[in-house]
Amino acid sequence: MERLSAGEKQRLALLRLTAGRHPAVLLLDEPTSNLDPASMERVESYLLAIAHERGTGMIWVTHDSTQMSRVATRAMRVDSGRLEIA
C-alpha cells in the first residue's frame, strides 16, 4: 500500500467501499482530485454506473464546475457562506 500513488490509493478506497456492498448513499469528497483526466473519466463512469444500476444516492463534493455539470442531476453550491441551488 505504501508504494501506491495518491490517485491509486484513492481508486482502491472507492473499490473497497463499493465492492460487494450496496450502500444507500455515498458521500464523496473530491473523489477524483488526485487523478489524471483518463482516470477521472473512469472513476466518474464507475460511480455513475453504481448510482444507476444499484440506485445508490451520492452527495458529491467538488470544486470543479465542469465535473459538476457532467455528473450532477441536481446541484447546490456554497457562495459567500450561503447554500444556493445551482
PDB file as gemmi writes it, atoms N, CA and C in Angstrom:
CRYST1    1.000    1.000    1.000  90.00  90.00  90.00 P 1                      
ATOM      1  N   MET A   1       0.829  -1.188   0.000  1.00  0.00           N  
ATOM      2  CA  MET A   1       0.000   0.000   0.000  1.00  0.00           C  
ATOM      3  C   MET A   1       0.875   1.253   0.000  1.00  0.00           C  
ATOM      4  N   GLU A   2       2.046   1.169   0.607  1.00  0.00           N  
ATOM      5  CA  GLU A   2       2.930   2.332   0.689  1.00  0.00           C  
ATOM      6  C   GLU A   2       3.501   2.709  -0.671  1.00  0.00           C  
ATOM      7  N   ARG A   3       3.517   1.778  -1.617  1.00  0.00           N  
ATOM      8  CA  ARG A   3       4.071   2.041  -2.945  1.00  0.00           C  
ATOM      9  C   ARG A   3       3.065   2.684  -3.896  1.00  0.00           C  
ATOM     10  N   LEU A   4       1.823   2.737  -3.490  1.00  0.00           N  
ATOM     11  CA  LEU A   4       0.788   3.283  -4.366  1.00  0.00           C  
ATOM     12  C   LEU A   4       0.829   4.807  -4.370  1.00  0.00           C  
ATOM     13  N   SER A   5       0.509   5.384  -5.519  1.00  0.00           N  
ATOM     14  CA  SER A   5       0.394   6.837  -5.612  1.00  0.00           C  
ATOM     15  C   SER A   5      -0.886   7.282  -4.907  1.00  0.00           C  
ATOM     16  N   ALA A   6      -1.032   8.575  -4.708  1.00  0.00           N  
ATOM     17  CA  ALA A   6      -2.246   9.106  -4.080  1.00  0.00           C  
ATOM     18  C   ALA A   6      -3.478   8.743  -4.898  1.00  0.00           C  
ATOM     19  N   GLY A   7      -3.386   8.846  -6.207  1.00  0.00           N  
ATOM     20  CA  GLY A   7      -4.512   8.500  -7.074  1.00  0.00           C  
ATOM     21  C   GLY A   7      -4.857   7.030  -7.010  1.00  0.00           C  
ATOM     22  N   GLU A   8      -3.838   6.167  -6.957  1.00  0.00           N  
ATOM     23  CA  GLU A   8      -4.083   4.729  -6.850  1.00  0.00           C  
ATOM     24  C   GLU A   8      -4.737   4.393  -5.518  1.00  0.00           C  
ATOM     25  N   LYS A   9      -4.293   5.032  -4.449  1.00  0.00           N  
ATOM     26  CA  LYS A   9      -4.910   4.817  -3.138  1.00  0.00           C  
ATOM     27  C   LYS A   9      -6.368   5.258  -3.147  1.00  0.00           C  
ATOM     28  N   GLN A  10      -6.624   6.361  -3.829  1.00  0.00           N  
ATOM     29  CA  GLN A  10      -7.985   6.881  -3.901  1.00  0.00           C  
ATOM     30  C   GLN A  10      -8.893   5.914  -4.662  1.00  0.00           C  
ATOM     31  N   ARG A  11      -8.419   5.404  -5.795  1.00  0.00           N  
ATOM     32  CA  ARG A  11      -9.221   4.451  -6.567  1.00  0.00           C  
ATOM     33  C   ARG A  11      -9.445   3.166  -5.786  1.00  0.00           C  
ATOM     34  N   LEU A  12      -8.416   2.691  -5.089  1.00  0.00           N  
ATOM     35  CA  LEU A  12      -8.538   1.485  -4.282  1.00  0.00           C  
ATOM     36  C   LEU A  12      -9.568   1.682  -3.164  1.00  0.00           C  
ATOM     37  N   ALA A  13      -9.557   2.840  -2.543  1.00  0.00           N  
ATOM     38  CA  ALA A  13     -10.530   3.128  -1.478  1.00  0.00           C  
ATOM     39  C   ALA A  13     -11.953   3.086  -2.022  1.00  0.00           C  
ATOM     40  N   LEU A  14     -12.179   3.637  -3.211  1.00  0.00           N  
ATOM     41  CA  LEU A  14     -13.518   3.602  -3.813  1.00  0.00           C  
ATOM     42  C   LEU A  14     -13.946   2.167  -4.115  1.00  0.00           C  
ATOM     43  N   LEU A  15     -13.022   1.373  -4.636  1.00  0.00           N  
ATOM     44  CA  LEU A  15     -13.356  -0.021  -4.934  1.00  0.00           C  
ATOM     45  C   LEU A  15     -13.665  -0.800  -3.661  1.00  0.00           C  
ATOM     46  N   ARG A  16     -12.881  -0.583  -2.616  1.00  0.00           N  
ATOM     47  CA  ARG A  16     -13.135  -1.268  -1.348  1.00  0.00           C  
ATOM     48  C   ARG A  16     -14.499  -0.866  -0.781  1.00  0.00           C  
ATOM     49  N   LEU A  17     -14.835   0.393  -0.927  1.00  0.00           N  
ATOM     50  CA  LEU A  17     -16.093   0.913  -0.402  1.00  0.00           C  
ATOM     51  C   LEU A  17     -17.298   0.302  -1.105  1.00  0.00           C  
ATOM     52  N   THR A  18     -17.171   0.026  -2.385  1.00  0.00           N  
ATOM     53  CA  THR A  18     -18.330  -0.382  -3.177  1.00  0.00           C  
ATOM     54  C   THR A  18     -18.340  -1.859  -3.570  1.00  0.00           C  
ATOM     55  N   ALA A  19     -17.221  -2.554  -3.495  1.00  0.00           N  
ATOM     56  CA  ALA A  19     -17.158  -3.961  -3.920  1.00  0.00           C  
ATOM     57  C   ALA A  19     -17.995  -4.837  -2.994  1.00  0.00           C  
ATOM     58  N   GLY A  20     -18.988  -5.492  -3.575  1.00  0.00           N  
ATOM     59  CA  GLY A  20     -19.815  -6.407  -2.811  1.00  0.00           C  
ATOM     60  C   GLY A  20     -20.778  -5.734  -1.838  1.00  0.00           C  
ATOM     61  N   ARG A  21     -20.819  -4.431  -1.863  1.00  0.00           N  
ATOM     62  CA  ARG A  21     -21.712  -3.689  -0.969  1.00  0.00           C  
ATOM     63  C   ARG A  21     -22.679  -2.872  -1.800  1.00  0.00           C  
ATOM     64  N   HIS A  22     -23.780  -2.546  -1.196  1.00  0.00           N  
ATOM     65  CA  HIS A  22     -24.776  -1.714  -1.875  1.00  0.00           C  
ATOM     66  C   HIS A  22     -25.228  -0.613  -0.928  1.00  0.00           C  
ATOM     67  N   PRO A  23     -24.356   0.352  -0.672  1.00  0.00           N  
ATOM     68  CA  PRO A  23     -24.762   1.431   0.232  1.00  0.00           C  
ATOM     69  C   PRO A  23     -25.911   2.233  -0.369  1.00  0.00           C  
ATOM     70  N   ALA A  24     -26.777   2.730   0.487  1.00  0.00           N  
ATOM     71  CA  ALA A  24     -27.900   3.553   0.017  1.00  0.00           C  
ATOM     72  C   ALA A  24     -27.407   4.900  -0.490  1.00  0.00           C  
ATOM     73  N   VAL A  25     -26.388   5.441   0.176  1.00  0.00           N  
ATOM     74  CA  VAL A  25     -25.853   6.761  -0.180  1.00  0.00           C  
ATOM     75  C   VAL A  25     -24.341   6.751  -0.007  1.00  0.00           C  
ATOM     76  N   LEU A  26     -23.638   7.413  -0.917  1.00  0.00           N  
ATOM     77  CA  LEU A  26     -22.202   7.628  -0.788  1.00  0.00           C  
ATOM     78  C   LEU A  26     -21.953   9.122  -0.619  1.00  0.00           C  
ATOM     79  N   LEU A  27     -21.125   9.476   0.336  1.00  0.00           N  
ATOM     80  CA  LEU A  27     -20.673  10.855   0.496  1.00  0.00           C  
ATOM     81  C   LEU A  27     -19.260  10.906  -0.067  1.00  0.00           C  
ATOM     82  N   LEU A  28     -19.093  11.607  -1.167  1.00  0.00           N  
ATOM     83  CA  LEU A  28     -17.830  11.633  -1.898  1.00  0.00           C  
ATOM     84  C   LEU A  28     -17.228  13.035  -1.834  1.00  0.00           C  
ATOM     85  N   ASP A  29     -16.113  13.171  -1.172  1.00  0.00           N  
ATOM     86  CA  ASP A  29     -15.440  14.459  -1.042  1.00  0.00           C  
ATOM     87  C   ASP A  29     -14.259  14.490  -2.003  1.00  0.00           C  
ATOM     88  N   GLU A  30     -14.436  15.182  -3.121  1.00  0.00           N  
ATOM     89  CA  GLU A  30     -13.410  15.297  -4.154  1.00  0.00           C  
ATOM     90  C   GLU A  30     -12.879  13.913  -4.563  1.00  0.00           C  
ATOM     91  N   PRO A  31     -13.742  13.002  -5.023  1.00  0.00           N  
ATOM     92  CA  PRO A  31     -13.298  11.633  -5.297  1.00  0.00           C  
ATOM     93  C   PRO A  31     -12.316  11.498  -6.454  1.00  0.00           C  
ATOM     94  N   THR A  32     -12.148  12.537  -7.246  1.00  0.00           N  
ATOM     95  CA  THR A  32     -11.221  12.451  -8.384  1.00  0.00           C  
ATOM     96  C   THR A  32     -10.091  13.472  -8.299  1.00  0.00           C  
ATOM     97  N   SER A  33      -9.867  14.036  -7.124  1.00  0.00           N  
ATOM     98  CA  SER A  33      -8.916  15.151  -7.000  1.00  0.00           C  
ATOM     99  C   SER A  33      -7.469  14.799  -7.328  1.00  0.00           C  
ATOM    100  N   ASN A  34      -7.034  13.568  -7.125  1.00  0.00           N  
ATOM    101  CA  ASN A  34      -5.646  13.197  -7.382  1.00  0.00           C  
ATOM    102  C   ASN A  34      -5.456  12.420  -8.678  1.00  0.00           C  
ATOM    103  N   LEU A  35      -6.443  12.476  -9.550  1.00  0.00           N  
ATOM    104  CA  LEU A  35      -6.414  11.623 -10.732  1.00  0.00           C  
ATOM    105  C   LEU A  35      -6.109  12.391 -12.016  1.00  0.00           C  
ATOM    106  N   ASP A  36      -5.468  11.696 -12.944  1.00  0.00           N  
ATOM    107  CA  ASP A  36      -5.251  12.246 -14.278  1.00  0.00           C  
ATOM    108  C   ASP A  36      -6.592  12.195 -15.013  1.00  0.00           C  
ATOM    109  N   PRO A  37      -6.715  12.930 -16.131  1.00  0.00           N  
ATOM    110  CA  PRO A  37      -8.013  13.004 -16.827  1.00  0.00           C  
ATOM    111  C   PRO A  37      -8.603  11.654 -17.218  1.00  0.00           C  
ATOM    112  N   ALA A  38      -7.796  10.723 -17.686  1.00  0.00           N  
ATOM    113  CA  ALA A  38      -8.325   9.410 -18.083  1.00  0.00           C  
ATOM    114  C   ALA A  38      -8.851   8.648 -16.874  1.00  0.00           C  
ATOM    115  N   SER A  39      -8.124   8.677 -15.778  1.00  0.00           N  
ATOM    116  CA  SER A  39      -8.575   8.003 -14.557  1.00  0.00           C  
ATOM    117  C   SER A  39      -9.812   8.687 -13.991  1.00  0.00           C  
ATOM    118  N   MET A  40      -9.852  10.015 -14.095  1.00  0.00           N  
ATOM    119  CA  MET A  40     -11.021  10.760 -13.634  1.00  0.00           C  
ATOM    120  C   MET A  40     -12.265  10.308 -14.392  1.00  0.00           C  
ATOM    121  N   GLU A  41     -12.137  10.169 -15.682  1.00  0.00           N  
ATOM    122  CA  GLU A  41     -13.265   9.740 -16.510  1.00  0.00           C  
ATOM    123  C   GLU A  41     -13.724   8.333 -16.118  1.00  0.00           C  
ATOM    124  N   ARG A  42     -12.769   7.426 -15.870  1.00  0.00           N  
ATOM    125  CA  ARG A  42     -13.125   6.058 -15.474  1.00  0.00           C  
ATOM    126  C   ARG A  42     -13.835   6.042 -14.116  1.00  0.00           C  
ATOM    127  N   VAL A  43     -13.341   6.823 -13.173  1.00  0.00           N  
ATOM    128  CA  VAL A  43     -13.962   6.859 -11.844  1.00  0.00           C  
ATOM    129  C   VAL A  43     -15.358   7.468 -11.934  1.00  0.00           C  
ATOM    130  N   GLU A  44     -15.505   8.550 -12.681  1.00  0.00           N  
ATOM    131  CA  GLU A  44     -16.834   9.141 -12.853  1.00  0.00           C  
ATOM    132  C   GLU A  44     -17.797   8.123 -13.452  1.00  0.00           C  
ATOM    133  N   SER A  45     -17.370   7.414 -14.490  1.00  0.00           N  
ATOM    134  CA  SER A  45     -18.226   6.409 -15.138  1.00  0.00           C  
ATOM    135  C   SER A  45     -18.584   5.291 -14.176  1.00  0.00           C  
ATOM    136  N   TYR A  46     -17.613   4.845 -13.401  1.00  0.00           N  
ATOM    137  CA  TYR A  46     -17.835   3.786 -12.420  1.00  0.00           C  
ATOM    138  C   TYR A  46     -18.873   4.226 -11.381  1.00  0.00           C  
ATOM    139  N   LEU A  47     -18.693   5.412 -10.837  1.00  0.00           N  
ATOM    140  CA  LEU A  47     -19.622   5.900  -9.813  1.00  0.00           C  
ATOM    141  C   LEU A  47     -21.014   6.137 -10.374  1.00  0.00           C  
ATOM    142  N   LEU A  48     -21.093   6.680 -11.571  1.00  0.00           N  
ATOM    143  CA  LEU A  48     -22.412   6.900 -12.180  1.00  0.00           C  
ATOM    144  C   LEU A  48     -23.105   5.578 -12.490  1.00  0.00           C  
ATOM    145  N   ALA A  49     -22.337   4.559 -12.862  1.00  0.00           N  
ATOM    146  CA  ALA A  49     -22.918   3.230 -13.103  1.00  0.00           C  
ATOM    147  C   ALA A  49     -23.478   2.662 -11.814  1.00  0.00           C  
ATOM    148  N   ILE A  50     -22.754   2.834 -10.708  1.00  0.00           N  
ATOM    149  CA  ILE A  50     -23.249   2.374  -9.406  1.00  0.00           C  
ATOM    150  C   ILE A  50     -24.558   3.085  -9.062  1.00  0.00           C  
ATOM    151  N   ALA A  51     -24.585   4.382  -9.282  1.00  0.00           N  
ATOM    152  CA  ALA A  51     -25.802   5.141  -8.992  1.00  0.00           C  
ATOM    153  C   ALA A  51     -26.970   4.630  -9.821  1.00  0.00           C  
ATOM    154  N   HIS A  52     -26.724   4.380 -11.088  1.00  0.00           N  
ATOM    155  CA  HIS A  52     -27.783   3.942 -11.991  1.00  0.00           C  
ATOM    156  C   HIS A  52     -28.208   2.495 -11.721  1.00  0.00           C  
ATOM    157  N   GLU A  53     -27.244   1.598 -11.626  1.00  0.00           N  
ATOM    158  CA  GLU A  53     -27.547   0.171 -11.510  1.00  0.00           C  
ATOM    159  C   GLU A  53     -28.052  -0.229 -10.122  1.00  0.00           C  
ATOM    160  N   ARG A  54     -27.511   0.391  -9.083  1.00  0.00           N  
ATOM    161  CA  ARG A  54     -27.867  -0.001  -7.722  1.00  0.00           C  
ATOM    162  C   ARG A  54     -28.826   0.967  -7.044  1.00  0.00           C  
ATOM    163  N   GLY A  55     -29.069   2.106  -7.686  1.00  0.00           N  
ATOM    164  CA  GLY A  55     -29.933   3.110  -7.077  1.00  0.00           C  
ATOM    165  C   GLY A  55     -29.268   3.834  -5.916  1.00  0.00           C  
ATOM    166  N   THR A  56     -27.955   3.838  -5.909  1.00  0.00           N  
ATOM    167  CA  THR A  56     -27.210   4.484  -4.831  1.00  0.00           C  
ATOM    168  C   THR A  56     -27.255   5.998  -5.005  1.00  0.00           C  
ATOM    169  N   GLY A  57     -27.657   6.694  -3.957  1.00  0.00           N  
ATOM    170  CA  GLY A  57     -27.614   8.148  -3.965  1.00  0.00           C  
ATOM    171  C   GLY A  57     -26.185   8.618  -3.692  1.00  0.00           C  
ATOM    172  N   MET A  58     -25.844   9.775  -4.194  1.00  0.00           N  
ATOM    173  CA  MET A  58     -24.499  10.297  -3.982  1.00  0.00           C  
ATOM    174  C   MET A  58     -24.544  11.779  -3.670  1.00  0.00           C  
ATOM    175  N   ILE A  59     -23.798  12.143  -2.664  1.00  0.00           N  
ATOM    176  CA  ILE A  59     -23.526  13.546  -2.387  1.00  0.00           C  
ATOM    177  C   ILE A  59     -22.067  13.729  -2.763  1.00  0.00           C  
ATOM    178  N   TRP A  60     -21.834  14.464  -3.830  1.00  0.00           N  
ATOM    179  CA  TRP A  60     -20.526  14.566  -4.462  1.00  0.00           C  
ATOM    180  C   TRP A  60     -20.023  15.992  -4.295  1.00  0.00           C  
ATOM    181  N   VAL A  61     -18.983  16.163  -3.490  1.00  0.00           N  
ATOM    182  CA  VAL A  61     -18.402  17.485  -3.261  1.00  0.00           C  
ATOM    183  C   VAL A  61     -17.278  17.687  -4.264  1.00  0.00           C  
ATOM    184  N   THR A  62     -17.330  18.799  -4.999  1.00  0.00           N  
ATOM    185  CA  THR A  62     -16.283  19.101  -5.970  1.00  0.00           C  
ATOM    186  C   THR A  62     -16.117  20.610  -6.105  1.00  0.00           C  
ATOM    187  N   HIS A  63     -14.920  21.015  -6.448  1.00  0.00           N  
ATOM    188  CA  HIS A  63     -14.654  22.412  -6.783  1.00  0.00           C  
ATOM    189  C   HIS A  63     -14.617  22.596  -8.298  1.00  0.00           C  
ATOM    190  N   ASP A  64     -14.811  21.524  -9.030  1.00  0.00           N  
ATOM    191  CA  ASP A  64     -14.710  21.515 -10.486  1.00  0.00           C  
ATOM    192  C   ASP A  64     -16.106  21.664 -11.099  1.00  0.00           C  
ATOM    193  N   SER A  65     -16.420  22.858 -11.587  1.00  0.00           N  
ATOM    194  CA  SER A  65     -17.760  23.109 -12.124  1.00  0.00           C  
ATOM    195  C   SER A  65     -18.033  22.299 -13.391  1.00  0.00           C  
ATOM    196  N   THR A  66     -17.016  21.987 -14.177  1.00  0.00           N  
ATOM    197  CA  THR A  66     -17.248  21.158 -15.367  1.00  0.00           C  
ATOM    198  C   THR A  66     -17.575  19.725 -14.964  1.00  0.00           C  
ATOM    199  N   GLN A  67     -16.919  19.240 -13.910  1.00  0.00           N  
ATOM    200  CA  GLN A  67     -17.256  17.913 -13.412  1.00  0.00           C  
ATOM    201  C   GLN A  67     -18.688  17.908 -12.891  1.00  0.00           C  
ATOM    202  N   MET A  68     -19.048  18.947 -12.176  1.00  0.00           N  
ATOM    203  CA  MET A  68     -20.402  19.036 -11.646  1.00  0.00           C  
ATOM    204  C   MET A  68     -21.420  18.930 -12.774  1.00  0.00           C  
ATOM    205  N   SER A  69     -21.165  19.609 -13.870  1.00  0.00           N  
ATOM    206  CA  SER A  69     -22.122  19.563 -14.979  1.00  0.00           C  
ATOM    207  C   SER A  69     -22.163  18.178 -15.635  1.00  0.00           C  
ATOM    208  N   ARG A  70     -21.063  17.425 -15.541  1.00  0.00           N  
ATOM    209  CA  ARG A  70     -21.041  16.071 -16.121  1.00  0.00           C  
ATOM    210  C   ARG A  70     -21.775  15.062 -15.254  1.00  0.00           C  
ATOM    211  N   VAL A  71     -21.676  15.169 -13.943  1.00  0.00           N  
ATOM    212  CA  VAL A  71     -22.147  14.091 -13.077  1.00  0.00           C  
ATOM    213  C   VAL A  71     -23.417  14.400 -12.296  1.00  0.00           C  
ATOM    214  N   ALA A  72     -23.763  15.647 -12.136  1.00  0.00           N  
ATOM    215  CA  ALA A  72     -24.873  16.007 -11.246  1.00  0.00           C  
ATOM    216  C   ALA A  72     -26.223  15.967 -11.940  1.00  0.00           C  
ATOM    217  N   THR A  73     -27.209  15.468 -11.216  1.00  0.00           N  
ATOM    218  CA  THR A  73     -28.591  15.604 -11.664  1.00  0.00           C  
ATOM    219  C   THR A  73     -29.234  16.790 -10.950  1.00  0.00           C  
ATOM    220  N   ARG A  74     -28.730  17.086  -9.758  1.00  0.00           N  
ATOM    221  CA  ARG A  74     -29.113  18.276  -9.004  1.00  0.00           C  
ATOM    222  C   ARG A  74     -27.843  18.829  -8.385  1.00  0.00           C  
ATOM    223  N   ALA A  75     -27.770  20.142  -8.273  1.00  0.00           N  
ATOM    224  CA  ALA A  75     -26.539  20.729  -7.740  1.00  0.00           C  
ATOM    225  C   ALA A  75     -26.848  21.895  -6.814  1.00  0.00           C  
ATOM    226  N   MET A  76     -25.999  22.026  -5.824  1.00  0.00           N  
ATOM    227  CA  MET A  76     -26.031  23.162  -4.914  1.00  0.00           C  
ATOM    228  C   MET A  76     -24.608  23.674  -4.802  1.00  0.00           C  
ATOM    229  N   ARG A  77     -24.498  24.919  -4.462  1.00  0.00           N  
ATOM    230  CA  ARG A  77     -23.157  25.463  -4.254  1.00  0.00           C  
ATOM    231  C   ARG A  77     -23.181  26.402  -3.071  1.00  0.00           C  
ATOM    232  N   VAL A  78     -22.014  26.557  -2.479  1.00  0.00           N  
ATOM    233  CA  VAL A  78     -21.861  27.485  -1.369  1.00  0.00           C  
ATOM    234  C   VAL A  78     -21.204  28.740  -1.932  1.00  0.00           C  
ATOM    235  N   ASP A  79     -21.867  29.862  -1.755  1.00  0.00           N  
ATOM    236  CA  ASP A  79     -21.349  31.132  -2.247  1.00  0.00           C  
ATOM    237  C   ASP A  79     -21.452  32.144  -1.102  1.00  0.00           C  
ATOM    238  N   SER A  80     -20.313  32.656  -0.690  1.00  0.00           N  
ATOM    239  CA  SER A  80     -20.248  33.623   0.428  1.00  0.00           C  
ATOM    240  C   SER A  80     -20.954  33.092   1.675  1.00  0.00           C  
ATOM    241  N   GLY A  81     -20.762  31.803   1.933  1.00  0.00           N  
ATOM    242  CA  GLY A  81     -21.347  31.205   3.125  1.00  0.00           C  
ATOM    243  C   GLY A  81     -22.818  30.826   3.002  1.00  0.00           C  
ATOM    244  N   ARG A  82     -23.412  31.034   1.833  1.00  0.00           N  
ATOM    245  CA  ARG A  82     -24.822  30.706   1.627  1.00  0.00           C  
ATOM    246  C   ARG A  82     -24.957  29.518   0.685  1.00  0.00           C  
ATOM    247  N   LEU A  83     -25.865  28.636   1.009  1.00  0.00           N  
ATOM    248  CA  LEU A  83     -26.140  27.489   0.161  1.00  0.00           C  
ATOM    249  C   LEU A  83     -27.156  27.892  -0.909  1.00  0.00           C  
ATOM    250  N   GLU A  84     -26.792  27.686  -2.167  1.00  0.00           N  
ATOM    251  CA  GLU A  84     -27.663  28.076  -3.295  1.00  0.00           C  
ATOM    252  C   GLU A  84     -27.907  26.890  -4.199  1.00  0.00           C  
ATOM    253  N   ILE A  85     -29.088  26.822  -4.774  1.00  0.00           N  
ATOM    254  CA  ILE A  85     -29.388  25.831  -5.798  1.00  0.00           C  
ATOM    255  C   ILE A  85     -28.701  26.312  -7.076  1.00  0.00           C  
ATOM    256  N   ALA A  86     -27.889  25.434  -7.654  1.00  0.00           N  
ATOM    257  CA  ALA A  86     -27.138  25.822  -8.863  1.00  0.00           C  
ATOM    258  C   ALA A  86     -27.912  25.476 -10.124  1.00  0.00           C  
TER     259      ALA A  86                                                      
END                                                                             
